[in-house]
């Protein structure tokens, strides 16, 4: 990459961060509001569900391979 391109990268990112902070209301408070907390909980549950599903799929593949090689 060109060094000029790297120098402009941080300045392009700064506005999006400040827009996010102002849209979520977190520009002054380090704490999440109740809506943000509920969203965080929802995302954590979804992540856990996806992880469990990936483990079930991996287990099924391992069993199928073991059965196929016998």
C-alpha angles and dihedrals in degrees: 000000000000117000091230090059092053091050093057096047099085094048091055092051098050098074094052091052093050091046090053092049093050094045093051095041092236097121093104107017123066089204128087120238120235093265091054091046091053090049090050091051091048092051093047091052091048091049091051091048091051091048091051091049092050090051091051091050092047091049091050091051092049091050091048092050092048091050092047095051094051 
